[in-house]
Structures are given as C-alpha cells and as structure tokens.
C-alpha cells in the first residue's frame, strides 16, 4: 500500500494566491488539518501555535514571515559554544561525531524550521558527505557547509552554486581542493570529478528537459544528452588552482609541550581561493589552467584568470535551460510529492526562470511556488493513490524531537551517527553514502504497484524488510528514551502528559501534529484500543501516563498513514 501511494497526482493548477482588480487575495486554511498539512510540507514539525498562526494570517503571509527568520544558532556558534573549536586533549579538531551532534541540534531545536527544512532538501541536491571529508576540523567544515545552505536557502541559485563550489568541504569531497592544471611533463591532467558532478547532479542533469521536466527527444525518440566527455574534460580546467584560504589562521600546539601544531578552524570556514599568496605555503604563481576552455557552447579564452573563469563557467551552468525544471522537480519531490505532474513542475520551473520581476534563480520564489501550488494544497491529493511521498527516516526523527520538546541534558545533543540500517535509524543527515544522495530521484521499486503505474518512489531505495523492522525497534527505544543514542536527548511530552488520561483527546492531538489528520479510521481504532489497554486516570503518576503516550506516539509513527505523507 505504501509503495503504491508514494507518488504524485494532478492538481487544479494556477497557484494558491489569486488576484483580481482589487489586489491579491490571501488564502487561509479552513481547518486545523489543512494548516498542519501545509506546515508539514514547509517545515520540520507542526505545533498548535503554528497551526493557529497559519489559520489566522494565511498560507503566504505565514510562509513569508518564516522565510525571513534567520537561524537562532548557526553550526559555527554551536561548535564554539560547546568548546568544540578548542585545541586541547579532547582532539575535537579531528572528531567527526560532533557534526552529528550539531546537525541534530539544528533539526530538533531552535527556530526557523522552514529555513532548515529547505536547507535539508538542498543538502540532498548539493550533496557533501561527512563520511568522505577526512580532514582536520572535518565537523567544522561540514558545519560551514550546513551554514552555507541555510544562508543561501532563500537567496539566489547562482550565488548558492558559487558558494558550494568554493566550499572547503565540497573541495575535499569532490577533489577541487588542490586540483591542478595539466602538466605535460608528468602527464597530469585536471581532476574531472567535480566538473562531471556539477553538471550531472548540481545543475543541468544528464538529458535535455522541457520546461515541465519531461525529457526532450531526438528524431529517433531517444533522450538528448546535455553534455559529453569533451565537455567534462574542458570544464574540469575551470576548477583548477583552488586551495584553502589561510588568511587569519593561527596555529596552536596540539598539547602543552607538543611540537605538533594545529591550525584553528577558520580555514575550513572560508571559501577556497585561487590566490596563491593566501595559501598555507604562499607562492607567487598558482595552479589554475590558463588554457582555453570550451564546454556547453561556451568558450573561455586562453589566459583568463581563475576568478573570471569561474564566473563565466557558473554563469553558463546557471543560464542553461535545464536548471529550472531539473531543480524544481527534485525540490518538489523532497517537500511535497514524488511524482509531481508535468504542469506542477512547469509552474515552478517558470518561477525559477523568472520570479515575476525578471529575476532568474530566486530561491525564495521557487520554494514559495512549490509550497503554495494548488497541487500541494488541494485536498485531492489526500485520496489520490499516486500522490505523496514516503517520509525520510531523518525527517521523521527530526519531527519527533521538535513535536515532543526534545531536550539535551548536557547541551551537547550527543546523538551519534544513525546510518546503520540494521540497528539504528538507517539514515543520518549530512552522511549520504555517496554524491548520489541516499537514493536516486528516479528510483522505481521492482515488482511494485508503483512500477506498474509508471511511478517513481525515491525513498523506497533505502527500504527493505530489515529497515522496516529496525525502524520500529529504533523508534520504540527513542520514544521511551531507552535507546543509547538518546541517552542525552529526551522528549519531554509536556503537552501530552496533561491529556494522557483522555485517550481520544491524546490521539486527536497526535493525529493532527504528526500527520495533519491523515490517520484512517481503522488505524485510529487500532491505536486507540492499544492506548486503552492500560488504565490511566488524571491522578495517575507520570510514569503511567508516559507509557500510554509512548504507545500512542510509536503506533502513529510506524503506521502507513504517517509514513506516507500527502
């Protein structure tokens, strides 16, 4: 059932914000369920306060206000506040685990859930994985990457593309850091890794697309490739000559009396530079290729400097007609539905191309177009078996933490890597197994109803019999606080404790906040029966009340009605 439901359907089109001669009309949800459904598309979790806010002010005004919020704590501030930037015997400078702490603190707590939800979606498009960033200050480097995604989430795509290109963590992950021009004496040629991936994954994709995301075909009916090997070889030259910027970096002994010097983390928090005077070992000449570069119909003359070459290269990618539909379709998949209609993709891609004021790549306008589209808001999606998507495990766990007031006893948010699919969550943010993300956007489960209906179900690429069972076990021990991974982070369940004696009211609250009132009656009946198996009164102790809460939360969060988000 879940596989069949993981998809997208048709919408009425047009967009949620209408207009006439008297000016735009603010559209408001008519029920708490409609408001919650919208919030769960746009943010990491819903609350009764946010539901009331959306109902009072309308979809777009609420979204505008949320998009204008900056994060109350950046990754850099988290590391600094916990002493993780210190050079001492703790050796945090080489500890990958503190990046896990940082990202879970970001996802489970703090304001700007809308910004963080968009940044999390972007982290699955512009993929950099902590697993392969094996450097000093690796966690701080990933923190700077996360801060970059958040800072540019509602800015311009072109600016984000450049910021990611020059990001030190990306430079390590895809080999632009230290990438040198060709040397005919040794046979060395520029590394092509980033040149290939920036086209295939970060901008234009493999095949030419129509504005609605459908592939263009040639006279023989075959898809048309966007680039060839010559384009990869040529564009790779544009990404040569970059290294860490050591401006302002100082060194400290690794321990008292040690001759080993550790640089402070500033160099992983600054864009890479092609200026050799700013490198750790300054030079008068750099390693940028001064050869002519011809790719995707663009030619950069020989002798063009690194900075100007990068500008022209990224401009060429940014202005390619594929970027709008390629990016739009994947962001819709991450936030709303796995199988958006071509018309939905076209509407969002059109906003990417022109935000209404002649500006291309306006991310704020793009995310608003995704979330406010009729296909995202229409109640038709609630009954269309081809609409919706499977909630990713890391999104579920983040929602659990936010919904039930998770707090860190130490302030360190000591949640470890949860990637293990046999005994943990099976997905950990910023720890994709490869540059291709945790799953492919076009994945189709074999021998499934989705395949029969020509649907894709990306998140099902990380689902199998083992992960289904391990997720239930993981959530059971997370919800009741017995899992070692939540020894420092516990849900308070403050609001739930107040109504735990009233099983129907408790279930009503969980259905609203976790699913947007999408539990079927049969699922509700099953969960309510389990909740009422133990007697709980208003005077029962908190331990008794918590047992009922744990049962209810667990059963909702492992139900198909919750797992498939519509």
ABEGO torsion letter per residue (X at the ends): XAAAABBBBBBAEGEABBBBAAEBBBBBBABAAAAAAAAAAABABBBAAAAAAAAAAEAAAAAAAAAABBBABBAAAAAAAAGAABBBAAGAAABAAAAAAAAAAAAABEBGAAAAAAAAAAAAABBBBAAABBBBGAAAAAAAAAAAAAAAAABBAAAAAAAAAABAAAAAAAGABGBBBBBAAAGBBBBAAAAAAAAAAAAAEABBBBAAGBBBBBAAGBBBBABBAAAAAAAAAAABGBBBBABGBBBBBABBGBABBBBBAAAAABBBBABAAABABBBABBABBABBBBBGGBBBBBGBBAAAAAAAAAAAAAABAAAAAAAAAAAAAAAABABBBAAAAAAAAAAAABAGAGBBGBAAAAAAAAAABAAAABAAAAABAABEBBBBAAAAAAAAAAAAGBBBAAGAGBBBBAABAAABAGBBBGABABAAEABBAABBBBGBAAAAAGBBBAAAAABBAAAAAAAAAAAAAAAAGABAAAAABBBAGAAAAAAAABAAAAAAAAAAAAAGGABBAAAAAAAAAAAAABBBBAABBAAAAAAAAAAAAAAAAABAAAABBX
